[in-house]
């Protein structure tokens, strides 16, 4: 495989790699089977990047929120490092078009799958750390997690809980979830779930597990309700 041109991506990441092979590894999905060419996919860098992200987020919370106890910090931390948030960050960065996929995975829309986006984003953080050090990784996370950090103080309840409380408070009936499809291999499944509530239009969500997909669908419905007159998202 020829080496990709990362000029545009360097600008998005805020760092020009001295070892571009690290970035290529971070973007390489297992469907490429790079081992046959002596290369690697993103899985090892994802492992590292997950830990680096955790360190940077926990440090930021400890430093910036001195009045919150351990339990409150843990809730915010879990919100900021969960797969859905990392996938949203990947979309914000614009990583999708740069992910290197096998032909079959590309045809299946792999560049927009939350699980793949989250994995690649963590792998990129690992690559930034190895190539530029902790300061480079911290600058990247600070840049793209700033909005999530600002909103995380209100996230003491997950989206399913918020939606259930909101809907049941109106009609007395809980939202109803239905699995529409399960795609992908056993080690990396992708679920699509639909949620229905009252007379509202049903919405869908995706995730690497049924629970993640249900939460994704719940968040989409909450976002929709926020725009409707007479509805208010209850976040405590």
C-alpha atoms as a printed R data frame, in Angstrom:
    type eleno elety resid chain resno       x       y      z
1   ATOM     1    CA   UNK     A     1   0.000   0.000  0.000
2   ATOM     2    CA   UNK     A     2   1.345   3.406 -0.935
3   ATOM     3    CA   UNK     A     3   1.737   5.930  1.842
4   ATOM     4    CA   UNK     A     4  -1.239   8.345  1.993
5   ATOM     5    CA   UNK     A     5  -0.836  12.110  1.866
6   ATOM     6    CA   UNK     A     6  -1.673  13.410  5.338
7   ATOM     7    CA   UNK     A     7  -1.201  17.153  4.705
8   ATOM     8    CA   UNK     A     8  -4.876  17.996  5.250
9   ATOM     9    CA   UNK     A     9  -5.148  15.697  8.254
10  ATOM    10    CA   UNK     A    10  -2.089  17.273  9.904
11  ATOM    11    CA   UNK     A    11  -3.961  20.572  9.911
12  ATOM    12    CA   UNK     A    12  -7.021  18.981 11.504
13  ATOM    13    CA   UNK     A    13  -4.907  17.283 14.164
14  ATOM    14    CA   UNK     A    14  -2.739  20.328 14.858
15  ATOM    15    CA   UNK     A    15   0.442  18.277 14.514
16  ATOM    16    CA   UNK     A    16   2.746  17.261 11.659
17  ATOM    17    CA   UNK     A    17   4.034  13.764 12.269
18  ATOM    18    CA   UNK     A    18   7.735  13.094 12.265
19  ATOM    19    CA   UNK     A    19   6.799   9.421 11.959
20  ATOM    20    CA   UNK     A    20   3.834   9.387  9.561
21  ATOM    21    CA   UNK     A    21   3.773   5.597  9.712
22  ATOM    22    CA   UNK     A    22   2.254   5.959 13.186
23  ATOM    23    CA   UNK     A    23  -0.668   7.934 11.794
24  ATOM    24    CA   UNK     A    24  -1.109   5.454  8.944
25  ATOM    25    CA   UNK     A    25  -1.256   2.650 11.521
26  ATOM    26    CA   UNK     A    26  -3.786   4.599 13.595
27  ATOM    27    CA   UNK     A    27  -6.083   4.975 10.576
28  ATOM    28    CA   UNK     A    28  -5.825   1.361  9.366
29  ATOM    29    CA   UNK     A    29  -8.856  -0.809 10.080
30  ATOM    30    CA   UNK     A    30  -8.307  -4.556 10.640
31  ATOM    31    CA   UNK     A    31 -10.185  -5.257  7.385
32  ATOM    32    CA   UNK     A    32  -7.074  -4.146  5.490
33  ATOM    33    CA   UNK     A    33  -5.082  -7.061  6.939
34  ATOM    34    CA   UNK     A    34  -1.892  -4.979  6.872
35  ATOM    35    CA   UNK     A    35   0.033  -7.760  8.591
36  ATOM    36    CA   UNK     A    36   0.545  -9.377  5.189
37  ATOM    37    CA   UNK     A    37   2.506  -6.267  4.220
38  ATOM    38    CA   UNK     A    38   4.440  -6.120  7.463
39  ATOM    39    CA   UNK     A    39   2.229  -3.374  8.879
40  ATOM    40    CA   UNK     A    40  -0.287  -3.158 11.698
41  ATOM    41    CA   UNK     A    41  -3.883  -2.064 12.135
42  ATOM    42    CA   UNK     A    42  -5.024   0.443 14.724
43  ATOM    43    CA   UNK     A    43  -5.766  -1.946 17.600
44  ATOM    44    CA   UNK     A    44  -2.536  -1.507 19.574
45  ATOM    45    CA   UNK     A    45  -2.617   2.270 19.225
46  ATOM    46    CA   UNK     A    46  -6.286   2.255 20.215
47  ATOM    47    CA   UNK     A    47  -5.329   0.465 23.442
48  ATOM    48    CA   UNK     A    48  -2.736   3.133 24.180
49  ATOM    49    CA   UNK     A    49  -4.881   6.074 23.110
50  ATOM    50    CA   UNK     A    50  -7.743   4.959 25.339
51  ATOM    51    CA   UNK     A    51  -5.420   5.202 28.370
52  ATOM    52    CA   UNK     A    52  -3.936   8.528 27.258
53  ATOM    53    CA   UNK     A    53  -7.417   9.992 26.771
54  ATOM    54    CA   UNK     A    54  -8.437   8.752 30.219
55  ATOM    55    CA   UNK     A    55  -5.392  10.363 31.814
56  ATOM    56    CA   UNK     A    56  -5.926  13.692 30.053
57  ATOM    57    CA   UNK     A    57  -9.655  13.865 30.812
58  ATOM    58    CA   UNK     A    58  -9.263  12.862 34.470
59  ATOM    59    CA   UNK     A    59  -6.462  15.414 34.899
60  ATOM    60    CA   UNK     A    60  -8.566  18.155 33.311
61  ATOM    61    CA   UNK     A    61 -11.550  17.341 35.538
62  ATOM    62    CA   UNK     A    62  -9.396  17.239 38.670
63  ATOM    63    CA   UNK     A    63  -7.822  20.583 37.820
64  ATOM    64    CA   UNK     A    64 -10.880  22.437 36.564
65  ATOM    65    CA   UNK     A    65 -13.577  21.167 38.959
66  ATOM    66    CA   UNK     A    66 -12.108  21.381 42.495
67  ATOM    67    CA   UNK     A    67 -15.483  21.560 44.208
68  ATOM    68    CA   UNK     A    68 -16.767  18.189 42.947
69  ATOM    69    CA   UNK     A    69 -16.244  14.946 44.855
70  ATOM    70    CA   UNK     A    70 -14.965  11.673 43.404
71  ATOM    71    CA   UNK     A    71 -18.439  10.443 42.481
72  ATOM    72    CA   UNK     A    72 -19.258  13.573 40.528
73  ATOM    73    CA   UNK     A    73 -15.919  13.464 38.745
74  ATOM    74    CA   UNK     A    74 -16.517   9.825 37.827
75  ATOM    75    CA   UNK     A    75 -19.887  10.630 36.225
76  ATOM    76    CA   UNK     A    76 -18.371  13.405 34.115
77  ATOM    77    CA   UNK     A    77 -15.368  11.232 33.239
78  ATOM    78    CA   UNK     A    78 -17.544   8.362 32.028
79  ATOM    79    CA   UNK     A    79 -19.555  10.774 29.869
80  ATOM    80    CA   UNK     A    80 -16.423  12.214 28.277
81  ATOM    81    CA   UNK     A    81 -14.627   8.946 27.452
82  ATOM    82    CA   UNK     A    82 -17.546   6.742 26.432
83  ATOM    83    CA   UNK     A    83 -17.576   5.403 22.891
84  ATOM    84    CA   UNK     A    84 -20.402   7.666 21.758
85  ATOM    85    CA   UNK     A    85 -18.551  10.822 22.812
86  ATOM    86    CA   UNK     A    86 -15.318   9.688 21.177
87  ATOM    87    CA   UNK     A    87 -17.205   8.896 17.963
88  ATOM    88    CA   UNK     A    88 -18.778  12.366 18.049
89  ATOM    89    CA   UNK     A    89 -15.307  13.858 18.468
90  ATOM    90    CA   UNK     A    90 -14.109  11.869 15.450
91  ATOM    91    CA   UNK     A    91 -16.934  13.332 13.378
92  ATOM    92    CA   UNK     A    92 -16.137  16.820 14.659
93  ATOM    93    CA   UNK     A    93 -12.506  16.361 13.597
94  ATOM    94    CA   UNK     A    94 -13.497  14.919 10.239
95  ATOM    95    CA   UNK     A    95 -11.640  11.608 10.611
96  ATOM    96    CA   UNK     A    96 -14.124   9.502  8.660
97  ATOM    97    CA   UNK     A    97 -12.868  10.181  5.116
98  ATOM    98    CA   UNK     A    98  -9.281   9.461  6.197
99  ATOM    99    CA   UNK     A    99  -9.926   5.993  7.657
100 ATOM   100    CA   UNK     A   100  -8.225   3.226  5.661
101 ATOM   101    CA   UNK     A   101 -10.639   0.327  5.152
102 ATOM   102    CA   UNK     A   102 -10.858  -2.899  3.222
103 ATOM   103    CA   UNK     A   103 -13.182  -2.752  0.216
104 ATOM   104    CA   UNK     A   104 -15.987  -4.733  1.875
105 ATOM   105    CA   UNK     A   105 -15.994  -2.616  5.041
106 ATOM   106    CA   UNK     A   106 -15.897   0.566  2.971
107 ATOM   107    CA   UNK     A   107 -18.943  -0.579  0.976
108 ATOM   108    CA   UNK     A   108 -20.783  -1.216  4.261
109 ATOM   109    CA   UNK     A   109 -20.311   2.386  5.356
110 ATOM   110    CA   UNK     A   110 -17.493   1.709  7.795
111 ATOM   111    CA   UNK     A   111 -16.278   5.299  7.778
112 ATOM   112    CA   UNK     A   112 -19.478   6.382  9.528
113 ATOM   113    CA   UNK     A   113 -19.840   3.515 12.014
114 ATOM   114    CA   UNK     A   114 -19.611   4.846 15.587
115 ATOM   115    CA   UNK     A   115 -17.507   1.899 16.770
116 ATOM   116    CA   UNK     A   116 -14.899   2.386 14.044
117 ATOM   117    CA   UNK     A   117 -14.852   6.161 14.428
118 ATOM   118    CA   UNK     A   118 -14.283   5.834 18.175
119 ATOM   119    CA   UNK     A   119 -11.549   3.223 17.762
120 ATOM   120    CA   UNK     A   120  -9.700   5.289 15.175
121 ATOM   121    CA   UNK     A   121  -9.975   8.461 17.248
122 ATOM   122    CA   UNK     A   122  -8.417   6.727 20.246
123 ATOM   123    CA   UNK     A   123  -5.716   5.268 18.014
124 ATOM   124    CA   UNK     A   124  -4.933   8.740 16.663
125 ATOM   125    CA   UNK     A   125  -4.561  10.013 20.228
126 ATOM   126    CA   UNK     A   126  -2.118   7.176 20.873
127 ATOM   127    CA   UNK     A   127  -0.181   8.071 17.737
128 ATOM   128    CA   UNK     A   128  -0.063  11.759 18.693
129 ATOM   129    CA   UNK     A   129   1.274  10.797 22.104
130 ATOM   130    CA   UNK     A   130   4.018   8.586 20.679
131 ATOM   131    CA   UNK     A   131   5.040  11.064 17.994
132 ATOM   132    CA   UNK     A   132   4.762  14.354 19.850
133 ATOM   133    CA   UNK     A   133   4.499  13.562 23.539
134 ATOM   134    CA   UNK     A   134   1.819  14.218 26.121
135 ATOM   135    CA   UNK     A   135   1.658  17.974 25.412
136 ATOM   136    CA   UNK     A   136   0.678  17.340 21.781
137 ATOM   137    CA   UNK     A   137  -1.975  14.809 22.778
138 ATOM   138    CA   UNK     A   138  -3.268  17.194 25.446
139 ATOM   139    CA   UNK     A   139  -3.569  20.073 22.959
140 ATOM   140    CA   UNK     A   140  -5.563  17.833 20.625
141 ATOM   141    CA   UNK     A   141  -7.940  16.605 23.343
142 ATOM   142    CA   UNK     A   142  -8.363  20.100 24.791
143 ATOM   143    CA   UNK     A   143  -9.288  21.423 21.345
144 ATOM   144    CA   UNK     A   144 -11.850  18.814 20.402
145 ATOM   145    CA   UNK     A   145 -13.272  17.937 23.824
146 ATOM   146    CA   UNK     A   146 -13.857  21.533 24.925
147 ATOM   147    CA   UNK     A   147 -17.569  21.460 24.062
148 ATOM   148    CA   UNK     A   148 -18.067  18.051 25.653
149 ATOM   149    CA   UNK     A   149 -16.310  19.248 28.810
150 ATOM   150    CA   UNK     A   150 -18.578  22.281 29.023
151 ATOM   151    CA   UNK     A   151 -21.717  20.145 28.801
152 ATOM   152    CA   UNK     A   152 -20.591  17.173 30.881
153 ATOM   153    CA   UNK     A   153 -21.461  18.725 34.243
154 ATOM   154    CA   UNK     A   154 -25.141  18.121 33.524
155 ATOM   155    CA   UNK     A   155 -24.728  14.506 32.448
156 ATOM   156    CA   UNK     A   156 -25.536  12.719 35.703
157 ATOM   157    CA   UNK     A   157 -28.184  10.596 33.980
158 ATOM   158    CA   UNK     A   158 -27.768   8.705 30.747
159 ATOM   159    CA   UNK     A   159 -29.955   9.451 27.750
160 ATOM   160    CA   UNK     A   160 -32.293   6.471 28.226
161 ATOM   161    CA   UNK     A   161 -33.045   7.511 31.810
162 ATOM   162    CA   UNK     A   162 -33.636  11.122 30.790
163 ATOM   163    CA   UNK     A   163 -35.939  10.116 27.938
164 ATOM   164    CA   UNK     A   164 -37.920   7.676 30.076
165 ATOM   165    CA   UNK     A   165 -38.453  10.274 32.812
166 ATOM   166    CA   UNK     A   166 -39.509  12.877 30.272
167 ATOM   167    CA   UNK     A   167 -41.916  10.635 28.336
168 ATOM   168    CA   UNK     A   168 -43.444   8.938 31.361
169 ATOM   169    CA   UNK     A   169 -43.946  12.333 32.965
170 ATOM   170    CA   UNK     A   170 -46.139  13.232 29.983
171 ATOM   171    CA   UNK     A   171 -47.993  10.024 29.136
172 ATOM   172    CA   UNK     A   172 -47.208   7.502 31.847
173 ATOM   173    CA   UNK     A   173 -45.907   5.090 29.194
174 ATOM   174    CA   UNK     A   174 -42.166   4.390 28.752
175 ATOM   175    CA   UNK     A   175 -40.372   4.609 25.394
176 ATOM   176    CA   UNK     A   176 -40.259   1.393 23.361
177 ATOM   177    CA   UNK     A   177 -37.026   0.124 21.794
178 ATOM   178    CA   UNK     A   178 -36.723  -2.340 18.915
179 ATOM   179    CA   UNK     A   179 -33.602  -3.819 17.316
180 ATOM   180    CA   UNK     A   180 -33.869  -3.277 13.559
181 ATOM   181    CA   UNK     A   181 -30.611  -4.918 12.526
182 ATOM   182    CA   UNK     A   182 -27.330  -6.400 13.712
183 ATOM   183    CA   UNK     A   183 -24.445  -6.227 11.249
184 ATOM   184    CA   UNK     A   184 -20.733  -6.903 11.270
185 ATOM   185    CA   UNK     A   185 -18.615  -9.749 12.646
186 ATOM   186    CA   UNK     A   186 -19.084 -11.124 16.162
187 ATOM   187    CA   UNK     A   187 -16.007  -9.287 17.467
188 ATOM   188    CA   UNK     A   188 -17.193  -5.923 16.105
189 ATOM   189    CA   UNK     A   189 -20.983  -5.878 15.778
190 ATOM   190    CA   UNK     A   190 -23.068  -2.859 14.844
191 ATOM   191    CA   UNK     A   191 -26.648  -2.609 16.128
192 ATOM   192    CA   UNK     A   192 -29.383  -0.354 14.773
193 ATOM   193    CA   UNK     A   193 -32.221   0.323 17.229
194 ATOM   194    CA   UNK     A   194 -35.460   2.254 16.847
195 ATOM   195    CA   UNK     A   195 -37.195   4.078 19.697
196 ATOM   196    CA   UNK     A   196 -40.879   5.032 19.702
197 ATOM   197    CA   UNK     A   197 -42.681   7.205 22.235
198 ATOM   198    CA   UNK     A   198 -46.205   8.664 22.337
199 ATOM   199    CA   UNK     A   199 -47.202   9.939 18.887
200 ATOM   200    CA   UNK     A   200 -43.718  11.111 18.046
201 ATOM   201    CA   UNK     A   201 -41.864  10.118 14.899
202 ATOM   202    CA   UNK     A   202 -39.630   7.113 15.656
203 ATOM   203    CA   UNK     A   203 -35.882   7.670 15.486
204 ATOM   204    CA   UNK     A   204 -32.910   5.348 15.185
205 ATOM   205    CA   UNK     A   205 -29.519   4.986 16.808
206 ATOM   206    CA   UNK     A   206 -26.437   2.863 16.210
207 ATOM   207    CA   UNK     A   207 -23.856   1.350 18.519
208 ATOM   208    CA   UNK     A   208 -21.469  -1.507 19.088
209 ATOM   209    CA   UNK     A   209 -23.963  -3.137 21.464
210 ATOM   210    CA   UNK     A   210 -27.723  -3.096 21.849
211 ATOM   211    CA   UNK     A   211 -27.404  -0.893 24.923
212 ATOM   212    CA   UNK     A   212 -25.192   1.640 23.113
213 ATOM   213    CA   UNK     A   213 -27.598   1.750 20.177
214 ATOM   214    CA   UNK     A   214 -30.562   2.304 22.509
215 ATOM   215    CA   UNK     A   215 -28.733   5.177 24.204
216 ATOM   216    CA   UNK     A   216 -27.861   6.655 20.828
217 ATOM   217    CA   UNK     A   217 -31.514   6.503 19.756
218 ATOM   218    CA   UNK     A   218 -32.604   8.045 23.062
219 ATOM   219    CA   UNK     A   219 -30.165  10.942 22.628
220 ATOM   220    CA   UNK     A   220 -31.452  11.579 19.106
221 ATOM   221    CA   UNK     A   221 -35.038  11.704 20.341
222 ATOM   222    CA   UNK     A   222 -34.064  14.019 23.204
223 ATOM   223    CA   UNK     A   223 -32.348  16.334 20.739
224 ATOM   224    CA   UNK     A   224 -35.492  16.304 18.596
225 ATOM   225    CA   UNK     A   225 -37.755  17.057 21.550
226 ATOM   226    CA   UNK     A   226 -35.641  20.029 22.567
227 ATOM   227    CA   UNK     A   227 -36.669  21.732 19.316
228 ATOM   228    CA   UNK     A   228 -40.410  21.128 19.793
229 ATOM   229    CA   UNK     A   229 -42.636  23.673 21.580
230 ATOM   230    CA   UNK     A   230 -43.749  22.525 24.984
231 ATOM   231    CA   UNK     A   231 -41.000  19.990 25.501
232 ATOM   232    CA   UNK     A   232 -37.972  20.425 27.745
233 ATOM   233    CA   UNK     A   233 -35.072  18.095 28.270
234 ATOM   234    CA   UNK     A   234 -34.738  17.297 31.955
235 ATOM   235    CA   UNK     A   235 -31.063  17.148 32.795
236 ATOM   236    CA   UNK     A   236 -30.042  17.122 36.436
